[in-house]
């Protein structure tokens, strides 16, 4: 079902201070959203009602709520619960980042953390994470900006909020290396470090899992073939369940040691399976470029 042109759309943007809320709002504005920053949560239902009935030309609204609202922020969870009871439709985007990334950003800008203006940034981050935990659990979308460039963040925003088919779940398949950290926004994480590792074959060490030679090596082993059969059955079972639950975005993360061989191969396998099933799916190899020397064959996916 295509999104109706005049349908009112409300997006609430919140998340960690330093997580990228400001940048996300700029990209949403580029998509035609009317953005209101630092709105106290208690005013959200009234403002949404105002936009819906008296601001006919404003059909897409973004409301930014964060810890700058201070005492008003304590009412956020209750406001969201009331909106759910009153069947007020909204989507919530939660912007997140790792502690080291947030600390680095505050150091670069020389700003004080709003939760700890007179103490260490790390203390403020810990307090904010605890305070935001119940909000994060209600999020429709979570974006981890720890290692994202601006162009990559824009691509994710456009992918989520710029698509025409808004009722269709988007599946993002992500390969990564455990030595570079787990992705915070993953819904499903699979560890494939048990598969045979091409890293120990000199001719394949510097080639990615997308290179046919490497893919054929990983695929030829009985353990890989048995895993793929079980994996396919699990994917075929799980994805329709997530769609039934009304989930708009699903992130499937596949990890190996360095994010170059086995995770790339399995991520490509999952992508091919889901694409063949007709799902809206994207694949991303997060840590491929982080390896020192590599050879990669680009494929259209």
C-alpha positions as YAML, in Angstrom:
chain: A
units: angstrom
residues:
- id: 1
  name: UNK
  ca: [0.00, 0.00, 0.00]
- id: 2
  name: UNK
  ca: [1.52, 3.30, -1.07]
- id: 3
  name: UNK
  ca: [1.77, 6.20, 1.34]
- id: 4
  name: UNK
  ca: [-0.99, 8.71, 0.73]
- id: 5
  name: UNK
  ca: [0.27, 12.15, -0.27]
- id: 6
  name: UNK
  ca: [-1.87, 14.00, 2.28]
- id: 7
  name: UNK
  ca: [-1.46, 11.55, 5.14]
- id: 8
  name: UNK
  ca: [-0.15, 13.18, 8.35]
- id: 9
  name: UNK
  ca: [3.19, 11.73, 9.50]
- id: 10
  name: UNK
  ca: [4.67, 12.38, 12.95]
- id: 11
  name: UNK
  ca: [8.25, 11.39, 13.76]
- id: 12
  name: UNK
  ca: [9.75, 11.84, 17.24]
- id: 13
  name: UNK
  ca: [13.55, 12.07, 17.27]
- id: 14
  name: UNK
  ca: [15.35, 11.43, 20.54]
- id: 15
  name: UNK
  ca: [18.45, 9.66, 21.80]
- id: 16
  name: UNK
  ca: [21.85, 10.20, 23.32]
- id: 17
  name: UNK
  ca: [23.38, 13.66, 23.49]
- id: 18
  name: UNK
  ca: [26.08, 13.60, 20.82]
- id: 19
  name: UNK
  ca: [24.30, 10.76, 19.02]
- id: 20
  name: UNK
  ca: [23.51, 12.77, 15.90]
- id: 21
  name: UNK
  ca: [19.98, 14.10, 16.44]
- id: 22
  name: UNK
  ca: [20.79, 17.51, 14.93]
- id: 23
  name: UNK
  ca: [22.29, 16.03, 11.79]
- id: 24
  name: UNK
  ca: [19.39, 13.59, 11.43]
- id: 25
  name: UNK
  ca: [16.91, 16.48, 11.62]
- id: 26
  name: UNK
  ca: [18.75, 18.35, 8.89]
- id: 27
  name: UNK
  ca: [18.41, 15.36, 6.60]
- id: 28
  name: UNK
  ca: [14.73, 14.98, 7.53]
- id: 29
  name: UNK
  ca: [14.18, 18.64, 6.67]
- id: 30
  name: UNK
  ca: [15.68, 17.89, 3.26]
- id: 31
  name: UNK
  ca: [12.97, 15.25, 2.89]
- id: 32
  name: UNK
  ca: [10.25, 17.85, 3.50]
- id: 33
  name: UNK
  ca: [9.68, 17.41, 7.24]
- id: 34
  name: UNK
  ca: [8.80, 20.39, 9.45]
- id: 35
  name: UNK
  ca: [11.17, 20.12, 12.44]
- id: 36
  name: UNK
  ca: [10.59, 21.44, 15.97]
- id: 37
  name: UNK
  ca: [13.60, 21.16, 18.27]
- id: 38
  name: UNK
  ca: [13.62, 20.59, 22.05]
- id: 39
  name: UNK
  ca: [9.87, 20.34, 22.53]
- id: 40
  name: UNK
  ca: [8.83, 19.38, 26.10]
- id: 41
  name: UNK
  ca: [7.19, 15.92, 25.87]
- id: 42
  name: UNK
  ca: [4.01, 17.08, 27.62]
- id: 43
  name: UNK
  ca: [3.21, 19.26, 24.60]
- id: 44
  name: UNK
  ca: [3.61, 16.51, 21.97]
- id: 45
  name: UNK
  ca: [-0.05, 15.31, 21.80]
- id: 46
  name: UNK
  ca: [-1.44, 18.87, 21.61]
- id: 47
  name: UNK
  ca: [1.12, 19.90, 19.01]
- id: 48
  name: UNK
  ca: [0.36, 16.83, 16.90]
- id: 49
  name: UNK
  ca: [-3.34, 17.61, 17.09]
- id: 50
  name: UNK
  ca: [-2.68, 21.21, 16.09]
- id: 51
  name: UNK
  ca: [-0.65, 20.16, 13.07]
- id: 52
  name: UNK
  ca: [-3.19, 17.55, 12.04]
- id: 53
  name: UNK
  ca: [-6.25, 19.82, 12.08]
- id: 54
  name: UNK
  ca: [-5.15, 23.45, 11.72]
- id: 55
  name: UNK
  ca: [-1.89, 23.30, 9.74]
- id: 56
  name: UNK
  ca: [-3.15, 21.64, 6.59]
- id: 57
  name: UNK
  ca: [-0.02, 22.42, 4.60]
- id: 58
  name: UNK
  ca: [2.20, 20.67, 7.15]
- id: 59
  name: UNK
  ca: [1.84, 16.94, 6.59]
- id: 60
  name: UNK
  ca: [5.22, 15.67, 7.83]
- id: 61
  name: UNK
  ca: [6.44, 16.77, 11.28]
- id: 62
  name: UNK
  ca: [9.56, 15.94, 13.29]
- id: 63
  name: UNK
  ca: [9.64, 16.66, 17.04]
- id: 64
  name: UNK
  ca: [13.03, 16.51, 18.79]
- id: 65
  name: UNK
  ca: [12.98, 15.59, 22.48]
- id: 66
  name: UNK
  ca: [16.13, 15.15, 24.57]
- id: 67
  name: UNK
  ca: [17.57, 15.69, 28.03]
- id: 68
  name: UNK
  ca: [17.76, 19.46, 27.50]
- id: 69
  name: UNK
  ca: [14.06, 19.40, 28.43]
- id: 70
  name: UNK
  ca: [15.22, 18.48, 31.96]
- id: 71
  name: UNK
  ca: [12.19, 18.13, 34.29]
- id: 72
  name: UNK
  ca: [9.80, 17.79, 31.34]
- id: 73
  name: UNK
  ca: [11.72, 14.73, 30.12]
- id: 74
  name: UNK
  ca: [10.54, 12.64, 33.09]
- id: 75
  name: UNK
  ca: [7.05, 12.69, 31.61]
- id: 76
  name: UNK
  ca: [8.20, 11.34, 28.23]
- id: 77
  name: UNK
  ca: [7.38, 7.67, 28.85]
- id: 78
  name: UNK
  ca: [3.95, 8.54, 30.26]
- id: 79
  name: UNK
  ca: [3.19, 10.76, 27.27]
- id: 80
  name: UNK
  ca: [4.14, 7.97, 24.86]
- id: 81
  name: UNK
  ca: [1.98, 5.50, 26.76]
- id: 82
  name: UNK
  ca: [-0.97, 7.90, 26.59]
- id: 83
  name: UNK
  ca: [-0.42, 8.41, 22.86]
- id: 84
  name: UNK
  ca: [-0.45, 4.65, 22.36]
- id: 85
  name: UNK
  ca: [-3.71, 4.36, 24.32]
- id: 86
  name: UNK
  ca: [-5.27, 7.17, 22.30]
- id: 87
  name: UNK
  ca: [-4.05, 5.51, 19.08]
- id: 88
  name: UNK
  ca: [-2.06, 8.57, 18.01]
- id: 89
  name: UNK
  ca: [0.15, 7.28, 15.22]
- id: 90
  name: UNK
  ca: [3.83, 8.18, 15.37]
- id: 91
  name: UNK
  ca: [7.27, 6.76, 14.65]
- id: 92
  name: UNK
  ca: [10.26, 7.25, 16.93]
- id: 93
  name: UNK
  ca: [13.87, 7.51, 15.77]
- id: 94
  name: UNK
  ca: [16.47, 6.91, 18.49]
- id: 95
  name: UNK
  ca: [19.95, 8.23, 17.73]
- id: 96
  name: UNK
  ca: [22.70, 6.33, 19.53]
- id: 97
  name: UNK
  ca: [26.49, 6.07, 19.60]
- id: 98
  name: UNK
  ca: [29.14, 4.30, 21.64]
- id: 99
  name: UNK
  ca: [30.56, 5.95, 24.75]
- id: 100
  name: UNK
  ca: [34.00, 6.54, 23.16]
- id: 101
  name: UNK
  ca: [32.39, 8.16, 20.10]
- id: 102
  name: UNK
  ca: [30.28, 10.50, 22.24]
- id: 103
  name: UNK
  ca: [33.23, 11.44, 24.45]
- id: 104
  name: UNK
  ca: [35.34, 12.18, 21.37]
- id: 105
  name: UNK
  ca: [32.62, 14.41, 19.91]
- id: 106
  name: UNK
  ca: [32.26, 16.39, 23.15]
- id: 107
  name: UNK
  ca: [36.03, 16.77, 23.38]
- id: 108
  name: UNK
  ca: [36.16, 18.09, 19.82]
- id: 109
  name: UNK
  ca: [33.38, 20.64, 20.37]
- id: 110
  name: UNK
  ca: [34.48, 21.49, 23.97]
- id: 111
  name: UNK
  ca: [30.86, 21.40, 25.09]
- id: 112
  name: UNK
  ca: [29.57, 20.28, 28.48]
- id: 113
  name: UNK
  ca: [27.34, 17.26, 28.74]
- id: 114
  name: UNK
  ca: [23.77, 18.33, 29.72]
- id: 115
  name: UNK
  ca: [23.47, 15.55, 32.29]
- id: 116
  name: UNK
  ca: [26.78, 16.37, 33.98]
- id: 117
  name: UNK
  ca: [27.73, 20.02, 33.37]
- id: 118
  name: UNK
  ca: [30.13, 20.07, 36.33]
- id: 119
  name: UNK
  ca: [31.57, 16.56, 36.20]
- id: 120
  name: UNK
  ca: [33.13, 14.08, 33.75]
- id: 121
  name: UNK
  ca: [31.50, 13.45, 30.39]
- id: 122
  name: UNK
  ca: [31.51, 9.69, 31.04]
- id: 123
  name: UNK
  ca: [29.35, 10.22, 34.15]
- id: 124
  name: UNK
  ca: [26.84, 12.22, 32.15]
- id: 125
  name: UNK
  ca: [26.69, 9.52, 29.47]
- id: 126
  name: UNK
  ca: [26.05, 6.81, 32.06]
- id: 127
  name: UNK
  ca: [23.23, 8.84, 33.66]
- id: 128
  name: UNK
  ca: [21.68, 9.59, 30.28]
- id: 129
  name: UNK
  ca: [21.78, 5.96, 29.12]
- id: 130
  name: UNK
  ca: [19.96, 4.89, 32.26]
- id: 131
  name: UNK
  ca: [17.38, 7.63, 31.85]
- id: 132
  name: UNK
  ca: [16.80, 6.85, 28.18]
- id: 133
  name: UNK
  ca: [16.60, 3.05, 28.52]
- id: 134
  name: UNK
  ca: [12.76, 2.88, 28.66]
- id: 135
  name: UNK
  ca: [12.55, 5.33, 25.73]
- id: 136
  name: UNK
  ca: [14.99, 3.34, 23.62]
- id: 137
  name: UNK
  ca: [12.90, 0.20, 24.09]
- id: 138
  name: UNK
  ca: [9.94, 1.97, 22.45]
- id: 139
  name: UNK
  ca: [11.89, 3.17, 19.40]
- id: 140
  name: UNK
  ca: [10.67, 2.31, 15.93]
- id: 141
  name: UNK
  ca: [14.16, 2.81, 14.50]
- id: 142
  name: UNK
  ca: [17.60, 2.92, 16.14]
- id: 143
  name: UNK
  ca: [20.60, 4.33, 14.30]
- id: 144
  name: UNK
  ca: [24.08, 3.89, 15.73]
- id: 145
  name: UNK
  ca: [26.26, 6.72, 14.40]
- id: 146
  name: UNK
  ca: [29.52, 5.64, 16.07]
- id: 147
  name: UNK
  ca: [31.29, 4.93, 12.78]
- id: 148
  name: UNK
  ca: [28.92, 6.58, 10.31]
- id: 149
  name: UNK
  ca: [30.00, 9.36, 7.99]
- id: 150
  name: UNK
  ca: [27.49, 12.11, 7.19]
- id: 151
  name: UNK
  ca: [26.78, 10.63, 3.77]
- id: 152
  name: UNK
  ca: [26.12, 7.22, 5.33]
- id: 153
  name: UNK
  ca: [23.75, 8.70, 7.91]
- id: 154
  name: UNK
  ca: [21.90, 10.58, 5.18]
- id: 155
  name: UNK
  ca: [21.55, 7.34, 3.22]
- id: 156
  name: UNK
  ca: [20.01, 5.62, 6.24]
- id: 157
  name: UNK
  ca: [17.58, 8.49, 6.87]
- id: 158
  name: UNK
  ca: [16.49, 8.54, 3.24]
- id: 159
  name: UNK
  ca: [16.19, 4.77, 3.26]
- id: 160
  name: UNK
  ca: [13.86, 4.84, 6.27]
- id: 161
  name: UNK
  ca: [11.82, 8.00, 5.75]
- id: 162
  name: UNK
  ca: [12.20, 8.78, 2.07]
- id: 163
  name: UNK
  ca: [10.84, 5.61, 0.56]
- id: 164
  name: UNK
  ca: [7.43, 5.62, -1.11]
- id: 165
  name: UNK
  ca: [6.40, 2.20, 0.12]
- id: 166
  name: UNK
  ca: [6.29, 3.10, 3.81]
- id: 167
  name: UNK
  ca: [4.27, 0.05, 4.85]
- id: 168
  name: UNK
  ca: [6.90, -2.39, 3.59]
- id: 169
  name: UNK
  ca: [9.53, -3.60, 6.02]
- id: 170
  name: UNK
  ca: [13.12, -2.83, 5.04]
- id: 171
  name: UNK
  ca: [15.73, -5.47, 5.87]
- id: 172
  name: UNK
  ca: [19.35, -4.41, 6.26]
- id: 173
  name: UNK
  ca: [21.95, -7.17, 6.24]
- id: 174
  name: UNK
  ca: [25.23, -6.06, 7.81]
- id: 175
  name: UNK
  ca: [28.57, -7.87, 7.95]
- id: 176
  name: UNK
  ca: [31.04, -6.82, 10.66]
- id: 177
  name: UNK
  ca: [34.18, -7.83, 12.51]
- id: 178
  name: UNK
  ca: [33.95, -8.57, 16.22]
- id: 179
  name: UNK
  ca: [37.36, -6.98, 16.74]
- id: 180
  name: UNK
  ca: [35.85, -3.67, 15.62]
- id: 181
  name: UNK
  ca: [32.83, -3.94, 17.95]
- id: 182
  name: UNK
  ca: [29.28, -5.19, 17.59]
- id: 183
  name: UNK
  ca: [26.69, -2.97, 15.82]
- id: 184
  name: UNK
  ca: [24.35, -1.42, 18.39]
- id: 185
  name: UNK
  ca: [21.36, -1.26, 16.06]
- id: 186
  name: UNK
  ca: [21.26, -4.98, 15.19]
- id: 187
  name: UNK
  ca: [18.03, -6.92, 15.81]
- id: 188
  name: UNK
  ca: [19.60, -10.31, 15.03]
- id: 189
  name: UNK
  ca: [23.31, -11.06, 15.49]
- id: 190
  name: UNK
  ca: [24.93, -14.21, 14.10]
- id: 191
  name: UNK
  ca: [28.46, -15.28, 14.97]
- id: 192
  name: UNK
  ca: [29.99, -17.24, 12.06]
- id: 193
  name: UNK
  ca: [33.51, -17.56, 13.46]
- id: 194
  name: UNK
  ca: [33.00, -21.34, 13.55]
- id: 195
  name: UNK
  ca: [33.15, -21.55, 9.73]
- id: 196
  name: UNK
  ca: [36.44, -22.40, 7.94]
- id: 197
  name: UNK
  ca: [38.56, -19.25, 7.75]
- id: 198
  name: UNK
  ca: [40.17, -18.27, 4.39]
- id: 199
  name: UNK
  ca: [42.49, -15.94, 6.31]
- id: 200
  name: UNK
  ca: [44.83, -18.88, 6.85]
- id: 201
  name: UNK
  ca: [45.10, -19.53, 3.11]
- id: 202
  name: UNK
  ca: [47.83, -17.20, 1.82]
- id: 203
  name: UNK
  ca: [46.24, -16.74, -1.63]
- id: 204
  name: UNK
  ca: [42.93, -15.69, -0.05]
- id: 205
  name: UNK
  ca: [44.10, -13.74, 2.99]
- id: 206
  name: UNK
  ca: [43.75, -10.34, 1.35]
- id: 207
  name: UNK
  ca: [40.58, -11.07, -0.65]
- id: 208
  name: UNK
  ca: [37.05, -10.48, 0.65]
- id: 209
  name: UNK
  ca: [34.18, -12.94, 0.98]
- id: 210
  name: UNK
  ca: [32.65, -11.45, -2.18]
- id: 211
  name: UNK
  ca: [35.51, -12.73, -4.33]
- id: 212
  name: UNK
  ca: [34.35, -15.97, -6.04]
- id: 213
  name: UNK
  ca: [37.50, -17.88, -5.04]
- id: 214
  name: UNK
  ca: [36.94, -17.09, -1.36]
- id: 215
  name: UNK
  ca: [33.19, -17.70, -1.50]
- id: 216
  name: UNK
  ca: [33.73, -21.10, -3.13]
- id: 217
  name: UNK
  ca: [36.25, -22.05, -0.45]
- id: 218
  name: UNK
  ca: [33.87, -21.19, 2.40]
- id: 219
  name: UNK
  ca: [30.89, -22.82, 0.68]
- id: 220
  name: UNK
  ca: [32.55, -26.16, -0.11]
- id: 221
  name: UNK
  ca: [32.74, -27.33, 3.52]
- id: 222
  name: UNK
  ca: [29.93, -29.57, 4.91]
- id: 223
  name: UNK
  ca: [29.61, -27.37, 8.02]
- id: 224
  name: UNK
  ca: [28.89, -24.34, 5.81]
- id: 225
  name: UNK
  ca: [26.34, -26.22, 3.72]
- id: 226
  name: UNK
  ca: [24.54, -27.53, 6.80]
- id: 227
  name: UNK
  ca: [24.59, -24.07, 8.41]
- id: 228
  name: UNK
  ca: [23.13, -22.44, 5.29]
- id: 229
  name: UNK
  ca: [20.23, -24.93, 5.23]
- id: 230
  name: UNK
  ca: [19.39, -24.22, 8.87]
- id: 231
  name: UNK
  ca: [19.95, -20.47, 8.38]
- id: 232
  name: UNK
  ca: [17.59, -20.35, 5.40]
- id: 233
  name: UNK
  ca: [14.86, -22.12, 7.39]
- id: 234
  name: UNK
  ca: [15.30, -19.70, 10.30]
- id: 235
  name: UNK
  ca: [15.17, -16.63, 8.01]
- id: 236
  name: UNK
  ca: [12.07, -17.97, 6.24]
- id: 237
  name: UNK
  ca: [10.39, -18.42, 9.62]
- id: 238
  name: UNK
  ca: [11.48, -15.20, 11.36]
- id: 239
  name: UNK
  ca: [10.98, -12.52, 8.70]
- id: 240
  name: UNK
  ca: [7.21, -13.06, 8.28]
- id: 241
  name: UNK
  ca: [6.87, -12.93, 12.09]
- id: 242
  name: UNK
  ca: [8.57, -9.51, 12.22]
- id: 243
  name: UNK
  ca: [6.35, -8.28, 9.40]
- id: 244
  name: UNK
  ca: [3.29, -9.56, 11.25]
- id: 245
  name: UNK
  ca: [4.38, -7.59, 14.32]
- id: 246
  name: UNK
  ca: [4.45, -4.40, 12.23]
- id: 247
  name: UNK
  ca: [8.21, -3.88, 12.37]
- id: 248
  name: UNK
  ca: [9.34, -1.32, 9.80]
- id: 249
  name: UNK
  ca: [13.08, -2.06, 9.80]
- id: 250
  name: UNK
  ca: [15.01, -5.25, 10.53]
- id: 251
  name: UNK
  ca: [18.80, -5.33, 10.90]
- id: 252
  name: UNK
  ca: [20.48, -8.73, 10.55]
- id: 253
  name: UNK
  ca: [24.15, -8.55, 11.55]
- id: 254
  name: UNK
  ca: [26.66, -11.27, 10.71]
- id: 255
  name: UNK
  ca: [30.01, -11.21, 12.44]
- id: 256
  name: UNK
  ca: [33.37, -12.93, 12.05]
- id: 257
  name: UNK
  ca: [36.76, -11.97, 13.44]
- id: 258
  name: UNK
  ca: [37.72, -9.18, 11.04]
- id: 259
  name: UNK
  ca: [34.57, -8.68, 8.99]
- id: 260
  name: UNK
  ca: [36.31, -9.54, 5.72]
- id: 261
  name: UNK
  ca: [35.75, -13.17, 4.76]
- id: 262
  name: UNK
  ca: [33.13, -15.37, 6.44]
- id: 263
  name: UNK
  ca: [30.71, -12.65, 7.58]
- id: 264
  name: UNK
  ca: [30.82, -11.03, 4.13]
- id: 265
  name: UNK
  ca: [30.08, -14.35, 2.44]
- id: 266
  name: UNK
  ca: [27.16, -15.20, 4.75]
- id: 267
  name: UNK
  ca: [25.75, -11.65, 4.56]
- id: 268
  name: UNK
  ca: [25.75, -11.93, 0.76]
- id: 269
  name: UNK
  ca: [24.04, -15.32, 1.07]
- id: 270
  name: UNK
  ca: [21.29, -13.84, 3.26]
- id: 271
  name: UNK
  ca: [20.88, -10.91, 0.88]
- id: 272
  name: UNK
  ca: [20.49, -13.24, -2.12]
- id: 273
  name: UNK
  ca: [17.96, -15.37, -0.23]
- id: 274
  name: UNK
  ca: [15.82, -12.40, 0.85]
- id: 275
  name: UNK
  ca: [16.02, -10.71, -2.56]
- id: 276
  name: UNK
  ca: [14.86, -13.94, -4.19]
- id: 277
  name: UNK
  ca: [11.93, -14.02, -1.77]
- id: 278
  name: UNK
  ca: [10.92, -10.51, -2.93]
- id: 279
  name: UNK
  ca: [11.78, -8.61, 0.26]
- id: 280
  name: UNK
  ca: [13.07, -5.02, 0.31]
- id: 281
  name: UNK
  ca: [16.65, -5.71, 1.36]
- id: 282
  name: UNK
  ca: [20.05, -3.99, 1.42]
- id: 283
  name: UNK
  ca: [23.50, -5.35, 2.24]
- id: 284
  name: UNK
  ca: [26.40, -3.46, 3.82]
- id: 285
  name: UNK
  ca: [29.91, -4.66, 4.68]
- id: 286
  name: UNK
  ca: [30.77, -2.35, 7.55]
- id: 287
  name: UNK
  ca: [34.36, -3.29, 8.32]
- id: 288
  name: UNK
  ca: [35.67, -4.40, 4.94]
- id: 289
  name: UNK
  ca: [37.69, -1.21, 4.42]
- id: 290
  name: UNK
  ca: [39.18, -1.38, 7.92]
- id: 291
  name: UNK
  ca: [41.43, -4.30, 6.98]
- id: 292
  name: UNK
  ca: [44.92, -3.18, 5.96]
- id: 293
  name: UNK
  ca: [45.18, -4.84, 2.57]
- id: 294
  name: UNK
  ca: [42.30, -6.34, 0.65]
- id: 295
  name: UNK
  ca: [41.03, -7.14, -2.78]
- id: 296
  name: UNK
  ca: [37.30, -6.79, -3.33]
- id: 297
  name: UNK
  ca: [35.11, -7.54, -6.31]
- id: 298
  name: UNK
  ca: [32.23, -5.07, -6.51]
- id: 299
  name: UNK
  ca: [28.88, -6.62, -7.25]
- id: 300
  name: UNK
  ca: [25.54, -4.93, -7.84]
- id: 301
  name: UNK
  ca: [23.33, -5.78, -4.87]
...
